[in-house]
Amino acid sequence: MAIKLSPVFSVHPGIWLRDELVKPHKLQITELARHLGVSRQALSGLLNGKAGLTADMAIRFEKAFGLSADSLCRMQSSFAMSQARAHEGGIKVTPLLEAA
């Protein structure tokens, strides 16, 4: 039997990055975006939880801050799955094959 975790256990990686790196170090979004080589809009969307973390962006944070890009991507995957699980009751699909 699989363990079901509540969606509240998952954190959007952008919000985590904002709260754990950007705010405590008083980094300016425009300057950080320039340093990472991305648009301000792309970085703002990520840090405000409006856009997902891409593998490319994870590598940029890895290079800039020494974070593990793989861990950041796992955080994104976990967040996406928790969001899907939160509304899985509305997904109406029946088994295609019967169990043997």
MARLUM-764055 format. One line per field, with one value per residue (C-alpha): x, y, z; residue in three letters. Coordinates in steps of 0.02 Angstrom, whole numbers. Example, Ala and Ser with C-alpha at 12.3 -4.5 7.8 and 13.67 -1.06 7.14 Angstrom:
px	[615|684]
py	[-225|-53]
pz	[390|357]
residu	[ala|ser]
END
This chain:
px	[0|70|90|-10|62|-40|-3|49|212|267|342|359|547|535|452|582|722|642|621|786|905|838|754|881|1024|924|955|871|770|834|1016|994|907|1050|1177|1084|1063|873|736|669|495|553|640|496|370|474|505|320|265|182|303|386|571|652|808|899|852|900|1074|1088|1049|1171|1310|1270|1236|1309|1138|1105|1009|949|876|789|714|655|573|483|427|363|268|189|136|60|-40|-103|-145|-245|-372|-350|-531|-584|-480|-602|-503|-546|-418|-376|-319|-389|-269|-212]
py	[0|169|307|461|628|784|915|1034|934|993|1163|1250|1260|1442|1494|1395|1482|1651|1621|1532|1625|1782|1867|1823|1886|2039|1998|2107|2011|2114|2091|1905|1879|1966|1860|1699|1753|1746|1875|1963|1900|1718|1731|1826|1696|1557|1644|1686|1508|1554|1455|1287|1260|1199|1091|1236|1355|1223|1214|1403|1403|1260|1358|1520|1453|1278|1197|1026|1047|868|904|1060|959|825|962|1023|847|817|981|942|769|839|964|824|712|853|841|659|624|726|621|492|348|165|23|-28|-205|-319|-384|-563]
pz	[0|-50|78|31|81|94|-40|99|114|-57|-84|-252|-284|-339|-177|-81|-178|-145|41|73|-44|-124|24|161|52|-4|-187|-317|-446|-593|-543|-506|-673|-762|-668|-711|-893|-892|-909|-756|-802|-807|-638|-558|-620|-544|-378|-359|-395|-560|-668|-645|-625|-785|-789|-871|-730|-600|-676|-673|-486|-461|-545|-454|-278|-272|-251|-327|-490|-471|-300|-364|-508|-387|-284|-441|-484|-307|-310|-479|-420|-261|-364|-477|-328|-250|-392|-444|-396|-546|-665|-732|-808|-791|-796|-973|-930|-797|-665|-697]
residu	[met|ala|ile|lys|leu|ser|pro|val|phe|ser|val|his|pro|gly|ile|trp|leu|arg|asp|glu|leu|val|lys|pro|his|lys|leu|gln|ile|thr|glu|leu|ala|arg|his|leu|gly|val|ser|arg|gln|ala|leu|ser|gly|leu|leu|asn|gly|lys|ala|gly|leu|thr|ala|asp|met|ala|ile|arg|phe|glu|lys|ala|phe|gly|leu|ser|ala|asp|ser|leu|cys|arg|met|gln|ser|ser|phe|ala|met|ser|gln|ala|arg|ala|his|glu|gly|gly|ile|lys|val|thr|pro|leu|leu|glu|ala|ala]
END
